[in-house]
Amino acid sequence: MSLPAPINMTPAAIEQVKALLDSRDKPSAGIRIGVQTKGCSGLSYTLEFADEVNEFDEEMEVDGITILIDPKATMFVIGTEMDYVVDTLESGFVFKNPNEKGRCGCGESFHV
C-alpha cells in the first residue's frame, strides 16, 4: 500500500520547477521544500536546489522531477498544494495549505 504524496503540485508548478532545474549550471538531485522561522506568524516556505538527497528527506517523484521535503517541514506541508502563479505585478510559487490556522498581513508567513 502506497501512501499519498505529502504535497501536490499543479502543472504550472511542475513546469516552473523543470525550467529552474534545466537552467541551473550544474546537475541537481531535485528541489527541496522546507520551512523556516520567519515573519509575523512564525513560518515561511523555502525552496532550494538540492545537490544531494539527505538521509531523512521525504522523496517523491512528480512528472520526472524529484521533490525532496526537509524532514523538519513534513508535518507542516502534508496536504499542501504547490502552484506557480503569474500575476500583473509579481509571479512566484504559492502554497495552499489546509493545515494553516492563519497568515500574517503581508502574506509572508503562516502558522499551523
N, C-alpha and C positions, 0 to 999 in steps of 0.2 A: 504494500500500500504506500503510495507516494503522498507526501504532504503538499498542501497548496503552497504556491510561491509566497514568500513573505511580503513581496512588493509586486505590484502590477505596473506595467509600462504601456503607455499609449503608443500608437505607431509614430506619432510626431517625436516623442522622447527617444524611441529606438533609433529613428533616423538621425537625430541630432547626436546621440552618443556615438553612432557609427561614424558620422562625419568628424567628430572630435578625435576619435581613435585613429581614423585614417589620416588626419592632418598632423598627428604627432610625429616628431622626428625619430622616434625610436619605438621598438615593439613594446606592447603593453600586455599584462596579464588580463586586463579588463579595466573596469571603472569601479571605484569603491564609494559606497554611500555610507555616510556616518552622521553623527550628531555631535554638536559641541555646545558647551555652555556659552550663551551669548544673548544679548538683548534684554528687553524688559521682562519678558515672560519666562526666560530660562534656557531654552534650547533652540538651535537652528540646524538646518540640514547642511551637510557638507558633501561635496563631490570632488574626487581627485582621481588622477590616473594611478593605476596600481601596477607597479613594476613586478610584483610577485604576489602570490596568494599567501596570506598569513595563516598560521596554524588554525586559528579559531574563526576565520572568516566564514560567513554563510555564503555559499557559492551557488549561483543559479545561471542558467544559460537562457537567453532570450534572443531568438532570431539570429543566432550565430555570434552573439556577443556575450562576454562573461561579465556578470554583475556580481560584485562582492559586497557583502554587508558587514560592516565592522561589528564585532560581537557586542560592543557596548551600545550599539544602535538598534539591534534586532528587536528588543522589546518595545521600542518606540515607533518602529515603522511597520509592524505587522498589519497587513490590510491596507497599506497606503497605495495610492495610485500616483505614479510619477508621470507628468506631462511636460511638454515643451510648448510654450505659448509665445506667439509673436504678436505684439501689440503696437499701436502707433508710437508710443514713447519708449517702450522697452521690450526686450524679449528675454526669456530665460526658462529654467526648469521650475515647475510648480508642483508641490506635493499636496495631495488631498488625502488627509489622514483622518479616518473616522474615530481615532482614539484621542484626538486633540480635545482638550477642555476649554482652550482659549488661545488667542493670539494677541500680541501686543498691537498697539495702534498703528505702528508703521509697517506691520506685517513681517518684520524681520525674524521674530522668534515665536515660539509656541510653548505650551505646557500640556502635559497629559495627566 
